[in-house]
Amino acid sequence: MTTDVSPGASGGVRTLLRIEGFALFAAALLLYAHSGASWKLFLALILVPDLSFAFYLFGPRAGAVAYNTMHSTVGAFTLALLSQSGISIAGLGSASALFPVALIWFAHIGFDRALGYGLKYSSGFWDTHLSAIGRAQRQTA
């Protein structure tokens, strides 16, 4: 069953959301630089959230759920809060070691949003909360 999907944000609202994405990206990079964490770690993990694309092999609904899970700030905030809890995690040592990972996750999300890649609707990869992207954008233009 397909449903009509709104085209997402447009005009000044879309621009504001993209600026917010860039601000998130810039803040995460600044905090990461001050964290003293390795830039090799940053490069190794910056694209990890995009592995969620693989779930589109199981259909647009599964793909959207996986993509949105990895591209929502809720997960990154949860990881950042956990990292500040002071608890120890079996096999990983102190949770504080996870803070740079949370910052990388925020940077990824911010960069994607700045480029106009939003959270996905289950109607397909091209339908996002920021607007249609790629092929769908060209078809509506």
N, C-alpha and C positions, 0 to 999 in steps of 0.2 A: 504494500500500500504506500503510495507516495502522497505527500502533502505539499501544499504550496509553502515555500519558504520565503520569508521576507528577504529582500536583497541585502540586509544588514545595514550598518550605519552608513550614512552618506554625508557629504558636505563638510561643514565645520565640525560636526560630531566625530566623523571618521578621522579627520585631521587631528582633533584633540586626542582621540584614542591612540593614534600612531605616535603623537608627541609623548604621551604617557609611556608608551612602550619604549621609546628612545630614552626617556628619563630613567626607567627601570634598568635598562641595559647599562647606561652610564653610571648609575649609582652602584650597581652590582660590580662593575669593573673597578670603580674607585675603591670600594670596600675590599674587593679581592686583592688589589694592589697593596692595600694597607694590611692585609691579613698575613702577608709573608709567605703565602702558599706558593707552590711551584707553578710556573706558567706551563710547564710540560703537563701537569695534571689538568690545567685549564684546557689546553689543546686536546688532550686525550678524551675529555668528557663533554666538551661543548656541544657535540652533535648527538650524544646519547639519547636525548628525548625523541629525536627523529627516528629511532628504531621502531617507534610505535606505528610508523607507516606500514609495517609488515602486517598489521592486523587488518588492513584493507583487503588482504587476500581472503579473509573470512566474511567479507561483505561490508557495505558502507556503514551499517550500524555498529558492528564490532570495531571497525576502523575509527569511527568518530569517538566512541567511548575510550578506546586506548589513546588516541591522539589527545583528546581533551584531558584525560587523566594526567598525561605527561606535559601538557602545555597550559595547565591551570596553575595559578600561583598558590593554590591551597597546598599542594604537595611540597613545594619549595618552602612555604612558610612553616609547615609542620616539621620538616627536616631542620630548618633553622632554629625553631623553638626547642626541638629535641636536642640539638647540638649544644644549647645553652643550659640544659638541665643539670649537667654535672654528673649524670649517671654513666655507668660503664656498659658497653654493649659487647656481649660475648663475641670474641673473634676480632673485634674492631678496636678494642680498648676504649678510651674516652670518647664520649659522644661529641666532644668539642672538635674532634678531627673532621666531623661531618659538615661544619660550618662553611668551609670553602666549597664543598660540593653543592650546598644550598645556593651559594652565591653564583656558581657556574650555572645552575639550573635557572635562577632568576635572570642571568645574563642571556641565556638562550631564549627564554620566553620574551624578554624585552626586545631582543633583536628581531625575533619573528614578528612581533606586534608592530614594531617600527616599520618593517617591510610590508605590513598589511596582511600578514597571515594570522587569521583569527581562529577562534575555537570553531570546530566543525559541527555542522548539522548532520543528522543521519541520512539526509537525502543525497549526500555525496561529498567527496573531498573538496570540491570547488566551492561549496556553499559555506561561508563563514559568518561569524557575527560582525565582522568588519565590512564585508561585502563579498560579492562573487570574485573569485580570483582566477587567474590563468585562462583556460579555455572558456569557462563560463562567463568571465568578464568580457572576453572578446565577442561572445555570442550576444550579449545584452547591449553591447555598445553600438 
